[in-house]
């Protein structure tokens, strides 16, 4: 029996079992990843401005960008900057996987910030928002740990955690007052 005929019969049988009846199956449409504005603004600012990279990049800790869809792009930017190489769009693009290249292109294409001063101001505002969110998560986590310690009868630990929570809440209030005075929040 001819090997080509056997292969053709095998392919036909596999297609029939899938219910395709010889009709090629369409690939499911790719879903676009929705990038939050804060990520988009920060990434655009990083690519466009050496000043933003110098001031903001060191402050973007792994905790702050851990949930970013663009986290790997930010990490690549950090590696390029730390290596002393000048960051260019093409240099960044060349170091990314095809999926991350697509993500980078979609973020950069949506850019509507033209001047470097606006870029830096927006990046600073984004950083403050990220830091405030991280602090809120810390407060929520402490409150959860306090409730758990109280439920389990670990009163001394609960009191220590309450003191830590008090300090953190003072810091939050102080930074909130500073942001209001700077006109960042109302």
C-alpha positions as a Python dict, from the first residue, in 0.01 Angstrom:
ca = {
    (1, 'X'): (0, 0, 0),
    (2, 'X'): (124, 352, -82),
    (3, 'X'): (251, 553, 222),
    (4, 'X'): (101, 875, 84),
    (5, 'X'): (-243, 715, 57),
    (6, 'X'): (-223, 588, 416),
    (7, 'X'): (-123, 933, 540),
    (8, 'X'): (-408, 1096, 347),
    (9, 'X'): (-660, 848, 489),
    (10, 'X'): (-524, 907, 841),
    (11, 'X'): (-558, 1287, 807),
    (12, 'X'): (-911, 1251, 666),
    (13, 'X'): (-1016, 1025, 954),
    (14, 'X'): (-875, 1269, 1211),
    (15, 'X'): (-1059, 1559, 1049),
    (16, 'X'): (-1384, 1364, 1040),
    (17, 'X'): (-1355, 1281, 1412),
    (18, 'X'): (-1323, 1651, 1496),
    (19, 'X'): (-1643, 1717, 1310),
    (20, 'X'): (-1477, 1944, 1056),
    (21, 'X'): (-1577, 1733, 760),
    (22, 'X'): (-1268, 1840, 568),
    (23, 'X'): (-1331, 2210, 629),
    (24, 'X'): (-1024, 2376, 775),
    (25, 'X'): (-1077, 2498, 1129),
    (26, 'X'): (-1035, 2869, 1196),
    (27, 'X'): (-797, 2969, 1469),
    (28, 'X'): (-976, 3142, 1755),
    (29, 'X'): (-945, 3520, 1732),
    (30, 'X'): (-664, 3667, 1942),
    (31, 'X'): (-783, 3866, 2236),
    (32, 'X'): (-628, 4208, 2282),
    (33, 'X'): (-486, 4266, 2625),
    (34, 'X'): (-631, 4580, 2776),
    (35, 'X'): (-342, 4781, 2915),
    (36, 'X'): (-436, 5011, 3203),
    (37, 'X'): (-364, 5378, 3138),
    (38, 'X'): (-110, 5394, 3419),
    (39, 'X'): (104, 5125, 3251),
    (40, 'X'): (70, 5284, 2911),
    (41, 'X'): (166, 5629, 3036),
    (42, 'X'): (466, 5498, 3229),
    (43, 'X'): (592, 5281, 2945),
    (44, 'X'): (559, 5559, 2689),
    (45, 'X'): (738, 5797, 2922),
    (46, 'X'): (1017, 5544, 2983),
    (47, 'X'): (1077, 5493, 2613),
    (48, 'X'): (1053, 5862, 2525),
    (49, 'X'): (1249, 6030, 2803),
    (50, 'X'): (1592, 5973, 2955),
    (51, 'X'): (1489, 6205, 3238),
    (52, 'X'): (1191, 5984, 3322),
    (53, 'X'): (1411, 5674, 3311),
    (54, 'X'): (1663, 5837, 3545),
    (55, 'X'): (1406, 5959, 3798),
    (56, 'X'): (1119, 5710, 3785),
    (57, 'X'): (1269, 5375, 3680),
    (58, 'X'): (1466, 5320, 4004),
    (59, 'X'): (1145, 5380, 4200),
    (60, 'X'): (941, 5122, 4005),
    (61, 'X'): (1009, 4829, 4234),
    (62, 'X'): (909, 4475, 4142),
    (63, 'X'): (625, 4505, 4396),
    (64, 'X'): (483, 4808, 4216),
    (65, 'X'): (493, 4654, 3868),
    (66, 'X'): (436, 4291, 3966),
    (67, 'X'): (80, 4285, 3833),
    (68, 'X'): (156, 4481, 3513),
    (69, 'X'): (79, 4313, 3181),
    (70, 'X'): (388, 4502, 3058),
    (71, 'X'): (610, 4394, 3352),
    (72, 'X'): (855, 4207, 3130),
    (73, 'X'): (894, 4512, 2906),
    (74, 'X'): (971, 4729, 3209),
    (75, 'X'): (1224, 4470, 3327),
    (76, 'X'): (1389, 4476, 2984),
    (77, 'X'): (1402, 4858, 2995),
    (78, 'X'): (1567, 4831, 3337),
    (79, 'X'): (1826, 4582, 3205),
    (80, 'X'): (1910, 4805, 2908),
    (81, 'X'): (1948, 5114, 3128),
    (82, 'X'): (2154, 4928, 3389),
    (83, 'X'): (2386, 4796, 3117),
    (84, 'X'): (2468, 5154, 3021),
    (85, 'X'): (2328, 5111, 2670),
    (86, 'X'): (2124, 5397, 2527),
    (87, 'X'): (1759, 5296, 2518),
    (88, 'X'): (1597, 5320, 2178),
    (89, 'X'): (1263, 5185, 2065),
    (90, 'X'): (1430, 4957, 1809),
    (91, 'X'): (1684, 4834, 2066),
    (92, 'X'): (1408, 4756, 2314),
    (93, 'X'): (1192, 4595, 2047),
    (94, 'X'): (1479, 4370, 1936),
    (95, 'X'): (1517, 4227, 2287),
    (96, 'X'): (1152, 4129, 2326),
    (97, 'X'): (965, 3814, 2229),
    (98, 'X'): (715, 3849, 1942),
    (99, 'X'): (423, 3862, 2188),
    (100, 'X'): (590, 4138, 2390),
    (101, 'X'): (680, 4324, 2071),
    (102, 'X'): (312, 4328, 1978),
    (103, 'X'): (225, 4453, 2325),
    (104, 'X'): (492, 4725, 2307),
    (105, 'X'): (373, 4838, 1963),
    (106, 'X'): (12, 4863, 2079),
    (107, 'X'): (110, 5070, 2382),
    (108, 'X'): (343, 5302, 2190),
    (109, 'X'): (91, 5346, 1907),
    (110, 'X'): (-164, 5475, 2158),
    (111, 'X'): (79, 5745, 2279),
    (112, 'X'): (-45, 6101, 2267),
    (113, 'X'): (213, 6269, 2491),
    (114, 'X'): (437, 6496, 2291),
    (115, 'X'): (651, 6694, 2528),
    (116, 'X'): (905, 6562, 2776),
    (117, 'X'): (790, 6785, 3065),
    (118, 'X'): (434, 6651, 3041),
    (119, 'X'): (573, 6301, 3017),
    (120, 'X'): (773, 6344, 3338),
    (121, 'X'): (481, 6502, 3525),
    (122, 'X'): (247, 6221, 3420),
    (123, 'X'): (504, 5957, 3512),
    (124, 'X'): (543, 6114, 3858),
    (125, 'X'): (166, 6115, 3907),
    (126, 'X'): (146, 5750, 3798),
    (127, 'X'): (423, 5656, 4041),
    (128, 'X'): (243, 5829, 4329),
    (129, 'X'): (-78, 5644, 4238),
    (130, 'X'): (106, 5310, 4231),
    (131, 'X'): (271, 5382, 4565),
    (132, 'X'): (-63, 5479, 4720),
    (133, 'X'): (-216, 5154, 4592),
    (134, 'X'): (71, 4952, 4737),
    (135, 'X'): (33, 5125, 5073),
    (136, 'X'): (-342, 5059, 5073),
    (137, 'X'): (-273, 4691, 5010),
    (138, 'X'): (-29, 4692, 5305),
    (139, 'X'): (-293, 4850, 5530),
    (140, 'X'): (-553, 4595, 5420),
    (141, 'X'): (-309, 4309, 5477),
    (142, 'X'): (-225, 4435, 5827),
    (143, 'X'): (-594, 4462, 5913),
    (144, 'X'): (-648, 4104, 5796),
    (145, 'X'): (-352, 3983, 6002),
    (146, 'X'): (-483, 4171, 6309),
    (147, 'X'): (-827, 4008, 6278),
    (148, 'X'): (-667, 3664, 6237),
    (149, 'X'): (-443, 3717, 6542),
    (150, 'X'): (-741, 3833, 6751),
    (151, 'X'): (-951, 3533, 6642),
    (152, 'X'): (-669, 3295, 6729),
    (153, 'X'): (-609, 3457, 7068),
    (154, 'X'): (-264, 3599, 6987),
    (155, 'X'): (-335, 3930, 7157),
    (156, 'X'): (30, 4043, 7192),
    (157, 'X'): (87, 3994, 6818),
    (158, 'X'): (-240, 4174, 6741),
    (159, 'X'): (-130, 4472, 6953),
    (160, 'X'): (208, 4486, 6774),
    (161, 'X'): (32, 4475, 6438),
    (162, 'X'): (-206, 4751, 6551),
    (163, 'X'): (91, 4971, 6638),
    (164, 'X'): (242, 4902, 6295),
    (165, 'X'): (-94, 4981, 6135),
    (166, 'X'): (-113, 5310, 6325),
    (167, 'X'): (230, 5413, 6193),
    (168, 'X'): (139, 5317, 5839),
    (169, 'X'): (-191, 5508, 5856),
    (170, 'X'): (-2, 5820, 5979),
    (171, 'X'): (231, 5790, 5679),
    (172, 'X'): (-67, 5752, 5446),
    (173, 'X'): (-233, 6060, 5593),
    (174, 'X'): (88, 6262, 5571),
    (175, 'X'): (151, 6164, 5207),
    (176, 'X'): (-215, 6231, 5123),
    (177, 'X'): (-183, 6579, 5270),
    (178, 'X'): (133, 6637, 5065),
    (179, 'X'): (-43, 6523, 4747),
    (180, 'X'): (-337, 6756, 4819),
    (181, 'X'): (-100, 7047, 4878),
    (182, 'X'): (78, 6969, 4550),
    (183, 'X'): (-260, 6967, 4373),
    (184, 'X'): (-233, 6602, 4267),
    (185, 'X'): (-548, 6486, 4451),
    (186, 'X'): (-854, 6673, 4572),
}
